[in-house]
Amino acid sequence: MLFLGIDIGGTKRVVVVGDHTGRPLEQIRKPMEDSGNWRADLACLVEDGRALLAKWETETGETLARVGVSVPGPADTKRGVLLNPPNLKNWHNAPVGAALQAAFEVEVRVENDANAAALAEHEFGAGRGAQNMVYLTMSTGIGAGIISDGELLRGAFGAAGEVGHMPIESPGESCRCGLTGCLEAYVGGNAWRTRLQACTPESSSVFERASGDREAIRPEHLVAAAKEGDAFACGEFDRWLDYLARGLVPVIMLLEPDRIVLGTIATAAGESLCFAPLRERVAGRLWPHQRERLSIVPAMLGDDLPARAGLAVAAVGAPMLSSAPSAVRAN
Ligand SMILES: [Zn+2]
C-alpha cells in the first residue's frame, strides 16, 4: 500500500509518495505556479503524482491506497473545497478533493495546513505518543491544530482549533482576520514584524542586524539579538512570551493537553530564551496537577513538514496504521 501526499502552499507545492507507514519515499517540490486557472495548476500536481506512483508502484509492487492533501485555510475540509485562501486567489472555491478523487480513483482526504501539520507532528514528530496535543506555529499568522483523545479535533465544519484568533486583549490590536485583540495580533510573525519595524530603537542591535533598514526588520533579527542579551530585544521577547502564555493557559484549561508543540519562532528561539521561561510563566497560571502532566516542546519536523503533512493526512486512520502503531513510529 502506498500513500500520496500533496501540500498546496501559497508559494510552494510538494507532491510525495510514501510507504504504508507514511514514510516518504520520494518527493517533488516546486514553486507554486499561478497560471490563473486552478484546474491547470492542479493538473501539474496530478502529473507529478502520477510520475512518482508509476515509479514506486513498479519498484514496490504495491498500489495507491489514499491521497492526503494539505491546503491553505480557510477550507471546507469535510467537502474537500478551498474557500478563499488569501495567497491563492485563483483557487477560491476550488473542489480539490473531488478533482483529485476523479484523477487518482482512490479516497482523498483534505485538511487545512495547520491541522495537517498537527497530524504530521503527532504521527512523525514532537507529538508522538501524546493522546492530547496542541500544535501551534507562529510563522506569519498562527496555525494551530488539536489532537484530542488521539484524534484530530475538527469541529462542525472542519476548522476547529483557531487558537490564534482567541481574544487575549479587549479591545486590543486589530488582527488581519478582521477581529481585534486576537493572540495572532500579538505573537504572529507578521503582526510582530510590523510592531518591531515601528518601535525598534536605532540603538538596538536589532536595527544593525537588519542592516540599518527599518523596513527590513524581522522577528528573526530580534530573536538573534535577544540571544546575545540586547536589552530592547530581551524586553520585546519577554512581552511576546507573556502574550503567548496568556494564549496557552485558556487552551490548557479547556482541552487538558499532555503536550503542547510549538514551531517556527519558538523553535528558532530555543530552550533557554523561549521554552524554559515559557514553561515557568504558564506553570504560574496553572494548578499543580496540571503543571506536572504538561510538557511544552519544540516542533521537530522543520523542513520535512510539507512532505510529512500530506502523508499524515493520507495515512492517519488507515487500517494498517491503527493495527501496527509501532511501525508508524519506527522512522
Ligand atoms: Zn484574528
Residues whose N, C-alpha, C, O or C-beta is under 5 A from the ligand:
A	BS01	ZN	G164 H165 C175 C177 L179 C182
